[in-house]
Amino acid sequence: MAETSQSLFPQHALSAALTRQTFDYWVDFWQRTILFWDVLRQRSNQYYQHKKMPVPHVLNFEAKLVFDGRTFERPVNYGLAWIKPPNGVVIDPKKRPFVVVDPRAGHGPGIGGFKTDSEIGVAMNAGHPCYFIGFTPDPMPGQTIEDIIRAEAVFLEKVVELHPNAEGKPCVIGNCQAGWAVMMLAATRPELFGPIIVAGAPLSYWAGMEGQNPMRYNGGMLGGSWLTALAGDLGNGKFDGAYLAGNFENLNPANTFWIKNYNLWARVDSEAKRFLEFETWWGGHVNLTAEEMQWIVDQLFIGNRLATAEIITDDRIRIDLRNIRSPIVCFCSKGDNITPPQQALGWIVDLYEKDDDLRACGQTIVYAIHESIGHLGIFVSGGIARKEHEEFASNIDLIDVLPPGLYEAIIIPKTADTVHPDLVHGEWITRFEPRTLDDIRAIVQPQIKNERRFAAVRRVSEINLGLYRTLLQPFVQTVANEQTAIWLHKLNPAELPYELFSDSNPFMRQITQFAKHVREHRRIVSPDNPLSQLQTVISNGVIANLNMWRALRDQSLEQIFLKTYDAELLQALVGLWASDKSPRWRPGVEPERIEFIRARIAELKTRLAKGGLPEAAIRSLIYVDMAEAGVDERNFEALRRIRAKHVDVALEEFKCLIREQFFTLLLDRDAALAAIPAMLPADADTRTKTLAEIREIVSAAGEPVGERATRLAQMEKLFGILAKLKVDPGKA
């Protein structure tokens, strides 16, 4: 009997332990569930409190309204705000201001200044005054996209007026949908802009990779933009921003239906604060007028007219992105399924056929491609702010003076082996390496057959929209009213959860008391509990199945789209005929532009031998730097320090000097170099000192080797100095 009792004892112990672990898990399970419901209740209450604000936003900085667009002759729901620097942040009045424009894509403003490590935060830490262009939840009656663009022009005029002593025009950052709006304004009012940074901004909407970017097929699968018109009519003249939020959520059902809520539920004790902080912005839905949304869908999403200069304003101005005179920085990511690199960069090869065409237009385009960050992370991620956005801000003057052409921004960490680390701002080193249009084509991979598909979508959309407006719209507008719009908004899947989990639900009021009791008696289960581990396994299985469903959905959507719009019969019915030529209009080089370029070339040739020591020094620097792929921020910092020792030259004048000398070398390099000795002063000491400064600048990122060393020796001969000079740039 004793032996039997001893043999059973381990089983009793195991059973007791398993019972205890099961009990501990279920206590924790229900406590987490109650706390989870309470966080959703807080989210709903926070949402309704946020909506009551006169101008709801999530800026983490104190702001002062400068201009209210609602008071304009053509009123818009946009405003310009000055951002007050936090304590300890010193603003340099000579530095160019930064203006951050947030996207009006269904959510409220403020994401560009969502936290300290943000676009606004890093710009102010670099000493730049900052402004913010935001908006109220509801549009002004009758406002249009063109009204908004005109209002933003007034805002920028005011910023320029407020900073008369700044070195350079404002740097304007356009996030996501704000990016194309900023580019449109810059194409019509180029004189208002310094460098432009467009982050995650779609500009070429037909571009994308098969098997990767299914969102671009939505317009074709829905039969075009007639559903946009229907949604605007049912909204009584307004388009509900919750629809746009829903479209984004549908891209990743695993995150929408499981991961986001599961992570909150599983780690509710630590995740609640972060969840509520982000949901303040994510749930702040804003409206557009039906006319605004229809214009966006017809002209951009389906029409893709911005990338080929097909948009003409009401006052008969063609919006041609080639008219932008400021450097353009396109920041995108391979992990962005809203604006993949193809859509962010495709406009470049849509507008330009040859590299010389880009340079002839005087455009400087810089692009940077992140390997993995998602769409929202481009604007929200603190890591992105501390790296990419901080590097853009600290090197904005270098970007502004880059010669015309195409460049890729390469950002590498500063290490103990970095040459002249004192010339580097922060923990990263940025180089701008020259690229060609072929490099962009390798990314975008444009195809005629793809353009034919989307051209067919555009024709089908125009037909269906015309049928809707003729046959259905009068009836829909008759039955729709403000009450139907309100109820449709409340029942929207992106909006309904706020109503269900708010205090207006009597059940949720009881949750408050339960949650208080749970917090007072919280019992967190051990992470090695077998049921906790089983919970993780089940969650991973749910995620895997949802991802499989998404892959099947996206693949099916793509195949249906391709089979439908590849059909030659459909293409013929909508007016497209078999041809190897692109079915879309592409801007060429107009006669007046050709004449302008010829006149400019003739002018530059007459100035090859004109100028003095500054022109000769800059020409020499550019010639040496053209031997190597890229301009390092250390080179520019050394140049900046040397420039500060001499007669103060305005940045804009300095920029013009660099561009003119760059073009002289492109036009006739041999004649431009042969003219240098005649441009130099007779004083040997001055020539020696100037050559030492040139060497100091070109050596800032490391001792010249190869072709750079050869060209530097050539400059020594042209300066009449054969002895090589070595100067430490760190002592500048």
N, C-alpha and C positions, 0 to 999 in steps of 0.2 A: 504493500500500500504506500509505503514511504517512497519507494522508487517511482511509483506512478505519479505521486504528487510532485516529485522533483522534475519528472519529465514534462509535466504539464505547465510548470511555472513559467518557462520562457514564452510559451504561447499566450498565457494570461498577460504577461508583461507586454508582449507585442501588441495584443489586442487593446490593452489599456492605453498604450502610447498612440496607436492609430486612432482610437476614440478621442483622445485629447487633441491630437493634431487636426482631426476633422472638426471638432468643436471650435478650436481656435480659428481655423480657416473660415468657418461659416459666420462666426461673430465678426471677424474682420470683413468678410464679404458683405454682410448687411450694413455694417458701419460705413464702409466705402460707398456703398450704393446710396445710402441716405445723404452722405456728404456730397456725392456726385450730383444728386438731384438738387441739393442746396446750392452748389456752384452754378448749375444751370439756371436756378431761380435768380441768383445774384446777377448772372449774365443778362437775363431778361430785364431785370429792374435797372441795371446799368444802361442797357440799350435804350429804354424809354427815358431815363434821365438825360442821357446823351442827346437824344432827339429834341429835348426841350431847350437845349442851349440855342442862343440866337445864331451862333455860327459854330456848329459842332466840328471839332477837330481833335486830333490826338498829338498835337505838337508837344514836345517835352520842354519847350522854351517859352518864355514870356514874349508876347507879340503885341505890337501897336499898329492899329489900322492906319494906313497912309491914304489909300484911295478905295472908295466903295463904288464898284461898277454899277450898282443898282441905281445910282443917282445920275448916270450918264444919259445923254440924249437918246441913245439906243441902249437901254438898260440891260445889264447881264448880271447873273448871280455870282460874279467873281470879284475878288478884292485883293489889294496889295497890302501886305503887312511887313513892318520892319521887325526883325528879330533882335531882342535885347540880349547882349552877350552875358553869359553867366559870370558869377563872381570869379575873379582871377584870370579871365580871358581878356587879353589886350588887343584891341582892333587898331590896325595901322590905317590912317586915313588916306595914305597914298596907294594902298592896294586896291585893286579892282573889286567891286562888289560882286557877290554871288546871288543869283535869283533862282530859287528852286520852285518849279511848277509841278504840282502833283497831278496824277491822272484822275480824270472824272470818268471812271469806268465802272460805276455802280457803287463805289464806296466813297466815304468822306475823305477830306484832305488831312494831311499831316504826316504821311508815312515817310517823307523825306527828312523829317525831324522827329521821328518816333522815339528816339532815344539819344543819349549823349553821343554814342558812337553812331553817327548818321551823316548824311550828306551835309546837312546844315552844321552839325557839330564839328566835323573835321575842317570845314571851310573857315569857321570862326576860330578854331584852334590855330589855323595857319595865319590868322590876323586879318581875314577878309570880313568886311561888313556883309550881312546877309539879309535877304528879303525872301518873302514867301508869297506865292500866288495861290490862293485857295478859293473855295466856293461854298455857297450855302446849299442846303439839301434840295430846294425846289428852284427850278429855273424861272426867270422872268418871262411873262407871257410874250410869245412871239420871238424870243431871242433865237439867233442862228449861230452857226459855227463862225461865219464871217464877222458877226457882231463881237464874238468872244476874241477873235484875232485882233480886231481893231482896238478893243479894250486893253488887251495885253500890250499893244504898241504904246498906248497912253501910259501904262504902268512903267514900261521900260524907259520912256522919255523922262518920267519923274525920277527914276533911279539915277539916270545919267545926270539930271539937273542937280540932284542932291549930292553928287560926288564929283565936282568940277576938277578937283586936284588928283583924282585917281589916275594911276598909270594903266590905261586901257579901259575899254568898254566892259560892261557887265558880262560875267560868265553866266550863262543860262543853262540850267539843268532841267531837262524834260524827261520825266519818268513814264514809261509805258505809253499810254494813249496821249499823254501830254507831249511826248516826243515828236509825234507828227505835227501837232499843233504849233510847237515851237519852230519846227523846220519850215512850216508854211509861212509863219510870220517872218522868219529870217530871209526867206526867198523874196518877200515883198518889201521888207524894210531892213535891208542888210546893214545900214548905217548904225543901227541901235545895238548891235551885238559885238561882244568879244567872243571868245571860244564858246562853242555849244557842246554840251554833253548830253547825248540821248542814251538812256539806260533802259534796256529791255523794250525798245520802241519798235513796233512793226512799221516798216515803210514799203516793203514789197510783199504784198499779201498772197500772191500766187505761188511764191517760192516755198520750198520745203523738200523733204526727202520722203520717198515712198517707204512705207512701213514705219515711219517715225512721227510724222506730224499730221494726225488725222483731223485736227480741228479745222484746217483750211477747207475740208470737204463739206462742212455743215451747210454752207450757203447753197451748194448744188443739191444736196440731199433734201433740203427743205423747199426746193423749187424757187429759190431766190429770195428777194426781200419783201415779198407780199405779206409774209407773216410779221415782219417788222411793222409794216403799215397797219396790220390788223391789231397788233399789240398796242400801238399808239392810239388807235381809234377806241379800243376797249378801255384804255387808260384815260379817256376824255381829253386827249391832246398831250398826254405825258407818257413817257416810256419809263417803266419801273426798273430802277437799277438792280433790283433783286434778280431779274432775269439774267443779267450779266454775271452776277455772283454765282447763280446756279450753273451757268455754262462752264465757269471755271471749276466749280466743285465736281461737275460730271466728268472732267478729264481724269480724275483719280478717284474712282469709287471706293477703293480700299481705304484711302485716307479719309474721305468724306463720311462713309458709312461705318467705319470701324476704328482706324488707327487714332484719329484725333480724340474721339470720345473714350476709346479704350485706354489710351495713355493717361488721360485725365482720371478715369475711374481707378486704374491700377496704381497710380501714384498721386492720389488726390491730396494727400497731406503736403506735397511739395510742388505740385503742378498747378494748383488753383490760381496763384497769383499771375504766373506767366500766361495761362490760358485766358484769364479775364482781361489782362493787359492787351493781348493781341485781338481778342474778340471785340474790344471797344471800337477798333478800326474796321475789322472784317465785317461786322454786323451793321455798320453805319451806312445803310443804303441811301443813295441819293437818286434823284430823278433827272431825266433829260426831257426836253420837249420832243414831241413826236417828229417834228421837222429836223431837229438836230440828229436824232438817231437814224432817221431815214437817209440823211445826207451822208453820215458816216458809213452806213452799210452799202449804199449805192456807189458812192465815190471811192471808198477805200476797201472795205472788206471784200466786196464782190467785184466792183469796178476796177480796183487797183490802178486808179488814174494818177495818183500822186507820183509814182515812180517813173512815169513817162511824160510828165509835164502836160497832162490833158485837162487839168482842172483850171477853169476860168472863173474868176469871181464875178459878182454882180456888176461891178464897175469895170468889167472887161480887162482885167489884169490876169495874165497867165501865170500860174504858180509853177515856176521852174526852179528846182533845187540847185541848178547850176549857177543861179544868181547869188547864192550865198557866198559871202566874201570872208567869213570868219572860219577858223579851223573847226572841224566837226569831229567829235570823239564819239564813236559808236561802241558802246559796251554791251556785250551780249554773252550768252552762255549756252553750251551744248546741253545742259540739263534743263533748259527752259523750254517747256512744251507749249507755251503761249506765243513766245517770240523767239523761235530758234534762230541761229546765226544766219540762215538763208534769208529769212524775212527781215532781219536787221541790216544785212549788207547787200541784198540783191539789187537795191536801187542804184548802186554804184555802176554795175555792169549794164543795168537798164538804160542809164543815161549816157555812158561813155563807151566808145568802141576801142579807142587807143589811149595809151598812157599820156601821149602828148596832148590829147584833147582835154584831159583833166588838168594838166599843168597850164595849158593855154587859158583855161577859165580861171586860173589863179586860185584853185581850191586846194586846201590842205585837209586830208581826211585821215584820221587815226582810228584804228579799231583794236579792241582788246576782247579776246574770247576766253571766258572762264570754262573750265573743264566739266564742272558738275553742278554748280549752284542752280536752284530753281528760280522761277520767275519772281516770286515775292522776295526771295533772298537777295536779289540784285539791289533792292531798295531798303530791305529790312535788316539783313544780316550785319551784325556788329563786326564780324571778321572781314566782310567785304568793305565796310566803311573804313576799317583801320588799315586796309591794304590798298585796294584799287582806288576808292574815292579819295583817300588821303594822298595817294600818289598823284592823282589828277589835280587835286587842289594845290599841292606843293610845287608842281611843275607846270602850272597853268601858263605862266609867262613864257616858258620854253615852248610849249605847244603853240602859243600865239605867234611865235617868230619862226616856226619851222617853215622852210621853203615849200612852195606848192608841190603836191605829190601825195602819194599814198604810203602810209606807215602802219606798222603794227607795234603796239606798246608791249614791251617785254619787261616783266617785273620779276626781279630776282632778290633773294635775301642778302642783306649786308652781313658779312662774316668777318672773322678776325683777320682773314687774308685780303680783305678789300683794300685796294689802292686808294690812298687819300680819303679815308672815311670822313674826315672833317668837311668834305664837300658834299656829303650825302645828308638829306633831310630824312629823319626817321630811320626805320629799320629795313627799308627796301630801296633798291636801286632800279631806276626806270631807264630803259633805252627805247628809242624810237627808230626802228629798223625799216628801211625802204622796202616797199612791196610793189607788185605790179597788178594790173587788172587780171592777169592770168591766175594770180594767187587767189583773188576773189572768186573767179570762175570755178576754181578747184573746190572752193567751199560751197558755193551756191549750186553748181552743176545745172545751169539752165538748159532746158530742152524744149524744142519746138512743139513736140507732141503734148507736153504739159501745158504750154500756153494755149494750144488749141482747145484742150479740155476746159480750161477756165474761161476762155473767150466764149465758148458755147454756154457755160453757166451764166455769164453776163447777159447774153442774148435771151436765154430762157427766163432769167429774172426780169428783164425789161418787159417781156411778153406777159408773164404772169402778173406782174405789178399793174400793167395796163388793164388786164382782165379784171383784177380785183377792184381797181378804182372805178371801172365802168359798171360792173355787175353787183358787187357786194358792198363797197364802201358806203354808198348812200344809206343803205339799210342799217349797217352797223353803227354809223354815226347818229342815226335816228334813235336807236334803242340805248346807246351808251350814255351814261351821265356820271356825275361825280360819285354817286353812291355805288354804282357798279365798279368804278375804278377802285374805291376804298376796299370793297369786299374782295376783289380780285387780288389786291395787294396783301390783304390779311391771309388769304388762302394760299399765297405763293409758298412753295415748299421751302424757300430760303427764308421766309418771314414767319411762317406758322409756328415753328418751335418757340419763338420769343413770346407769343401769345399763350401757348400751352403751359410754359414753365414760369410765367410771371405771377406776381401776387394777386392778379385778377382771377386766377384759378384758385378756388377755395381749398382744394387739396394741397396746393403748394404752401399755403399759410401754415398748415400743420407740420410741413417739412422743416420749417424754421425751428420749431420747438424740438423736434426729433434731433436735428443737427446739433443744437446746443447741448442736448443731453449726451449725444455721441462724443462730442469734443471733450466733455468733462470725464468720460469713461472710455476713452479711446484705447483699444487693444490692437496693436499692429502685429500681424502674423509674421513669423520668422520666414525669411526668404528661402530657407531650405525645407520648408514644409512641402511634402509631396503634392498636395493639392495646388499649392502656388505654382509649382513646376508644371503640373498638368494644365493649369490655367494658361501659362505661357505657350505650351504646345498647342492648345486649342486655338489661341489667338493667332499663332503663326499659320495654322491651317486655314483659318478664316481669311487671313490676308492673302495667302497663296491662291485660294479659290477665287477671291475677288479680283486678283491680278490676272488670273487665267481668263475670267469672264471679260475683263477689260481688253485683254489681248484679242480674244475672239471677236468682241464687239468692234474694235478698231479695225481688225483685219477684214471683217465682213463689210464694214462701212466703206473701207477703201476699195474693195473689190467691186462692190455695187456701183460706186462712183465711177471707177475706171471703165467698167463695162458699159455704163450708161453714156458717159460723155466721150468715150472713145468711138462710139458708133458713128460711122460716116453718114448714115442716114439722118441722125439727129443733127449733126454738124451742118449737113446740107440744108435741112429744113430751117435752120436759124440763120442761113446766109453765109456759112463758111464753106469754102470749096477746097478741094485737095490741092495742096501746094507745099513746097518746101520752105516757103517764106513764113516769117512770124505773122500771126493773125492780128497782132496788136500794133498800134502806132508807136514808133520809136522816134524820139527827137533827133534830128540830125544837126549838122553845123550850119546854121542859117547864114545867108549871104551877109547880113549886117554884122554877125559875129566874126565871120571870116575877114571882113574888111577891118574890123576893130583890131583883130590879131595882127593883120598885116601892118597896120599903122603903128601898133605897139612895137612890133619887131623892128620896123624902120627907125623908130625913135630910139630904141635901145642900142641899135648898131651905131647911131651917131654919138652915143654916150660911152662907147667902149673905152676911149682914152681920156674921158673927162672925170674929174674928181681929184681928191687929194689923198692924204695919208689914211683917213678913215675908210674910204672906198677901197684903197689898195689892201689894207689890213683885212677887211671883211672878205674881199675877193680871195685873198690868200688862204684864209681860214676855211672858207667853203671848199676851195679846191682841194686842200689837204683832207678835209673830212669826207669829201665825195669818194675817196679811195677806199673807205671802209663802210660796211653796212651798219649804219646806225649813228644816232646822236645820243650820247650819254648825259644824264643830268649833271654829272660832275664837270663835264666840259662847259655846260651853260653856267654853272655856279662860278667856275673860274672866270669865265667871260664877264659875268655880272659884277664880280669883285673888281676886276680890272676896269670895267666901264665906270664903276663908281668913283674911281680915282681921277678920271678925266672930266672933261666938260660934260655936264649932265645933258643927256640926249633923251628926249621923250621916247617911251617904248614904241609908240606908233611910228615915229620917225625912224627908229632903229629897225623896226619890222620892215618898213619900206626899203631901207638901205640893204638889208639882207636879201629881200626878194629881187631887187634890181640886180644885185651882183650875182645872184644865183642864175638869173635869166641870161645875163651876159656870158656866163660860162657855158650855158646850154647852147646859146646861139652860135658862138664862135670862140671855142676855148683857146685856141692858139693865139688869136688876135687879142683876146682879153688878158692872157698871161703876158704877152709881149708888151702890152701897154703899161704894166705895173711899174717898171723902173722910172718911166716919165712921170708917174703920179706921186713918186716918193720925194721927200724933201732932200735937199743937198746935204744937210747936216748928218754926218755919219753916226753920231751918238744917238740921234733920234731914231735912225733906221735900226741901229743895234738894239735899242730899248724896245722898239715895236716888235722886232723879230723875237726877242726874248719873251715878250708877252704872248705872241702867237704860239711859241713852243710850250709855254706854261699852260695854255688852254688845251692844246691837242694832246698834252701829256697827262691831263687830269685823270683820265681813266686808265693810264698805263703808258709806259714808254712806247712811242711809235715804232712799228716794225713793218717790214714788207713794203707795200706800195705807199703807205702813209709816210714811212721814213724816207723813201725815195722822193716823194713830192715835197716833203719838208726841206730836204737838201736842195731841191730845185728852187724853192723860195729863197733859201739862203743865197743862192747865186744871183737871183733876180734882185735881192736887196743889196747885193754887193758885199755880202759877208760870208766868208768861207768857213770860219771857225764855228763849230757847233756849240750851242749854248745849252746848258742844263739848269733849269730852275725848278725848285720844289713848289708846286701849286699850292700846297698847304700853307706856305708862307705869304700868300697873296694878301 
